[in-house]
């Protein structure tokens, strides 16, 4: 360790005090033979052990404080004792899910059983064993041996380590502080939160840098102990990215495309209301004209179907619609471009149903998707509609409704819902789980 001026002064003071003791004479202080009394007897006697203890308490404590401050406050020393390495780094970040990666990858483990924080993390290991300092062994100075009873042994203290990460232009700086104990390791993973610029500007994959910095907090100051810049590729917010294998509830993440708060929702709902009795939109409240709640629910869904039908949304056929790696447009984009795949017309329809208060399901079947809803609040009876048929002006809601029921019944008879080949994705359940819509306008 390189000693500072402050530390050297403290040591000089300490050893100067020792020299006073060592030169005190046989029986007293400053007694010089033949001058102050015979054999120094006129000098006042002082107990050396008593003096040494007083010096220890008044001087040595200051030396220890100086040592501790200088040793632990030294940036290069900390860089040596705190070993920081890159732990995880995601090569591809899919913006459709990126702001919810902590949820998507909660407790996610690799095939080897190691937890993998996403998209980036560092490992901090504190190498510190007992560092050097002063301790006192009872008698500071042994007259017979003329040795100092001085040992060097100062324990390590735990360290607060701050890790920051950001992607220039596309995220704010994320910061995480964690206490690291001596001889232990900690995994520290800042969460990257992407801004609207990332959502709006990135139309195709773009390579960027994740900037990572780690600091140790010493004497109310931050000492840099690690710096790294890692390449990653950002993928557009429309892309249904190839995330790591075995992510739990993978199809639930269609929920990020279901956006009930989209800008155009108020206009659509106003048009829907005009098609209903007394120009009033009611959900899970029976209209006087209907005998059952299921009929009233179907009435509202029919109005939504017909309003969307007027938008002339062209259905684009694709047998791998919504598959991994494919782009899925958001409802506002579907309305603007007036075309959509089956998964796209499904998330559009689901967005409106969720906005008005229906308990909504995305029905995911092999190479296809459509929408369903509970006919009454918390009812176990579901109804369905084939959403792609909004693209055909001559098709009635009743027909689209019957096709939806038929497709659901077929999958049920085949046992595909039990086998997992098909899935009923409950939007209410996934919202409770924490999956939220992306903020796309």
N, C-alpha and C positions, 0 to 999 in steps of 0.2 A: 504494500500500500504506500503511496506517495504521501508524505506528511505535509500538512499545510503549516503556514506560519503560526496560526492560532494553536495548533496542536503542539508544535515545538516549544512555544512559549510556556504552555502548560507543563510540559515535561521538564523544562529548565527550572521552573518554579518549584516543582516537586522535588527534584534532585538537589536543588539548592537547600531546601529545608532539611533533607537528609544529611547534607554536609554539615549543617549546624549541629546536628545531633552527634555525628561521628567525631566532631572536633571539640566536644564539650568537656573533655578531660575525664580523669578517673572518677571523681566524685562530684563534680559541679560544672557549671556553665562558665566559660571564659576565665576559669582559674588557671593562671599561668605560674608555673613554679618560680618562686623567688620574687614575684612582683605583687600580686594581689593578696598574698598571705602564704604562709608556709605550706608548700605543696598544694597551693590553691585552696586552702581550707577556709579562707575568708569569703569565698564565693558561695552563694546560696545553692543548696543542693536541690537537684531536680530529678525526679524519677523519669528515666528515659522512656519506659513503656507508656507512662501516662502522657508524656509529651507526644510520643509517636501516635498514640490513638487520637489525640486532639488534632494533630496535623493530618491524620488520615481523614477525619470527618470534615475538616475545613478545606483541605487542599485536594485530596485524592478524588473526592466526589466531583470537584470541578474538572479534574483531569479526565475522569471517566466520561463526564458529559461531553467534553471536547472530543474525546476519542469516538464516542458514539455518533456525535453529529458529523464529524469528519468522515468516519468510516462509512456510515450509511448514507450520507449525503453525496457521496462521490459517484457521479454518473457512470464512469467507466467501471467502477467496482460493481455497481448494480447490474450493469450490462453483463458482467461476467457471472454474477451469482443468480440472476434471473435469466433463464434460457427460454427464449421465445421462438417457436417454429410454426409454420403454416400447418394447420391441422386438416381442414377441409376447404375445398374451393370448387364451386360448381362451374363447369366449362360452358354450360348453356343455361341462361336464365330466361324463362318464359313469362312474359309480363302478364299473361292472363292469370297467373297464380302467384307471381313473385311477392306481392304485398301480403300474401297470406301463407307464405312458406313456413313460418313458425307453427301454424296449425297443420298444414299439409304434412310436414315432416316431424310432428311432435312424437318424441320417443322413437323415431325411425332408426332402425339398426341395419347395418350392412350384413352380408351373408356370413361374415365372421363374428357377428354379434356386437360390433362396436356401434355406439350411437354416432350418427352423422348429422351434425348441425348444418343447416342449409341457409344461405348459399356460401357462407364463408365463416371460418373460425380459426383461432390460433390456440396453441397449447403453451401454457406458461409453467415452467418447472423452476422451483426455488431451490438452488443447489446449496444454500447456506447451511453449514454445520456451525459449531460454536466459533465465533470470530474472536479476535484477540482484543483484550482490554486488561484492566487491573483488578486484582482481588487481594485482600489483606489476610495474612495467616496468623493474626494474633499479636506477635511481637514483630514490629517493623524492622528492627535492627538487632542482630545477634552479636553481642560484644565479643564473645569467645571466638566465633568463626569469622567475625567481621563480614557477615553476609546479610543481604537484604532478604527478608521473608516476603517476597513479592511474586505473585503469580499472575499470569495473563490469561484471562478467560471471560469473555463477554458473550452471553447468549444472543441468538438471532431473534429479531422481531418479525412478525407477519407483515406483509407488504400489500398495500392497495395498488392494484394494477388497472389502468384504464386502457381499453382497446377501442379505437375509433375506425370506422370504415365508411367509405362513400364512393360514388361514381360521379365524376364531374359532369355537371349539367342535368343529370337525370335523377339524383337523389340528394337529400339533405345528409349531413354528417350524423351517423348513428354512433352512440357512445354507450359502453357498458363498463362498469367498475366492479371488480371482484377482489376479495381478500384472498391472498395466496399465503399459505403457511409454509414455514421452512421444511424442506425435504418432501414437499408434496407438489402435485401438478393440478392445474385447473384448465378446463376448456372454456374459452370465452368467445361468444358468437354474437356480434352486433347484427341487428336486423336492418336490412336495407328497405327503405320505403320510397317507392318511385313516384315521381310527380306527374302531372298531366302532360308535361312536355314529352315525357317518355311515351305515354299512351298515344299522343297525337302525331309525334314526329317520326316514330319508327314504323315504317311500312314494310321493311324487309330486314333480315338479320344484319346486325351491325356489331363490330368488334369494339370493345371499350376496355378500360382498366378499372379494376377495383383497387382503390387506395386503402392501405391498411397501416395503422400506426399503433404502437403500444408504448405506454408511459408508466413509470413508477412514481407514486406520489411521495415526495420527500420534503419535509420542512415546508409544507404548503406550496411546493413547486412541483411541476411535472418534468421528469427527466426522461427523455426519449431513449427507449431501449430496443425498439424494433421498428423497421420501416420496410414496406414491400408494396409492389405494384403488380397485380396479377391480371392477365388477360381473361376476359369472358365474352361470350356472345349474347347480346340481347335479342330476343325474338318478339315480333309484334304481338300486341295484346289480343289479337284475334286468333292466334295460333294455339291449337290444342296440343301442347307440347309433349314430347316424349320424356316424362319425368322418370325418376328412378323406379325400378321394378318393385312391385308389392306395396305401393303406396295404398294405405287403407282407404276404402270407399271411393275408389278412383272415379266412378261415374257420378258421384255426388257433386263433383266439381263443375258439372254443367251449370250448376247454380250461379256461377259467377257471370254467366251470360244472361241470366234472368234478371232484368233491371226494371223493377216496377216504378222507379223514380225517374225514368227517362223524360226528356224535355217535352215530347209530344203527347204524353199520357193524358194531360188535361183536355186537349182537343178531342182525342178519341173517346174519352169518357163522356164528354158533352154530347157527342153524336150518339153514343150508346143510350144515354138517358132519353133522348128524343124518340127512341124506338120502344120505350117501355111505358106501361100505364101511368098516366099523370106526369109523364116526363120525369119519373123518379127511379133512380137506380137503387135497388135494394138487394142485399146479399144475405142469405139465410133468414130472410123474412118473407113470408108468403104473401103473394099478391091476391087480392080478392077474387080475381078471375080464375085462379088455379085451385085445384082440390088438394094438392100435396106440395110440400116444400121442394120435392124433387122436380116438380113441374115448374115451379118458380125459378129454381136454379137453372134449369134448362132454358127457360125464357131469356134469362140474362145472357147466357152463353151464346144463344142464337143471335141476339142483338150484336154481340161482339163479333161473331163470325161474319155477319152481314156488313158491318162497318169496315172490317178488314177486306172483305171481298170487293168493296168499292175502291180500295186502294190499288187494285189490279196488280197484286204481287204475283209475279211469275214464278212458278215452281221449277227449280233446277234439279233435275234428276242426277243422283250420284250414288252408286251402290255402297260407297264407303263413307257416306256422309257422317261427319262428326268424328271420324276415326283419328287415331293418334297422328300428329303431324299436319293435319288439315286445318285450314282456317275456318272459323265460325264467326259470321258477322253478328254484331249486336243489333238488338231491335231497332234502334234509331237508324242504323245503316241499312237494314232491310227495308224500312219504310222509305228511306231516301232513294235507294237504288231500285226498289220495287221488284226484287227477286230474292229467292232464298231456297236453300236446301231444306230437307225435312227437319233436321235438327234446328235450323234457323227459324222456320215458321213455328216450330214447337216452342222455342224460347221466347219468341214474340208473343204468342198466344198466352204462354204461362206468365209472362210479365204483366199482361193486362189483367189476367185472372187474379194474380197475387195482389195487384194494385187495388182492386175493388174489394178484396177480402176473402176470396175463395181459398179453401184448403186444397192446394194444387199438387198434382203428380206429373212428373215426366215419365212416360212409359218408354223404356229403352229396350228394344228387341233387336235381334240380329239384323244389322245393316239398315235399321230404321228407328224412328222415334215419333211419338205423337203425345197428346196431352190428356190428362184426366183430372177429375175433381170429386170431392165428397159432395153427395147430393144434399146433405144436411150437415150442419156443424157437428164435427166429431163422429159422423156416421161411418159405418163400415161399408156402406153401399157407395160404389163409385160409378161415375158416368164418364164417357170418353168422346173425343172428336178427332177425326183425321184432319190435321191442320193443313196439310199440303193442298187440300181441296179449296182453300180460300182463293187459290189462283185460277179457279174456273168459275166464270160468271154465271154459268147455267146450272151449277150444282147447288142443290138446296142444303141447308143446315141439317135437315132431317136425314138426308142421305149420308153426309159426312159423319153424323152422329152414329148411324148404324154401322158404317165401315169401322169406326173406332172401336165400337163394342165387339164387332166381329173379330178384329185383329187381337184384341185383348183375350177374348174367349179362346181363340185358337192357341195362343201361347200358354194359357192356363191348362188347356186340355193336354198339351204336349208335356206338361210338367216343367216348362222352362223357367218359371219363376222360382220353383223349388230347387232346381239344379243350378241356378245362378246365370244361366244363359241369357235370360231376360230379367229385367229389374224394374220395380216400381220405385221411383225416386221421389220421396216425400219432401217437398220444399220446406214445409214447416219444420220437419226434423233436421234438415241440413242447416236451416237458419239457427235453430237451437244449438246445433253442433258448432256453429261459428262461421260458416261459409257465407260471405256477404257478396252482394253484387259489385262488379267493377264500376267505377265512376266514369262512364263513357257518355259523352254528349255529342 
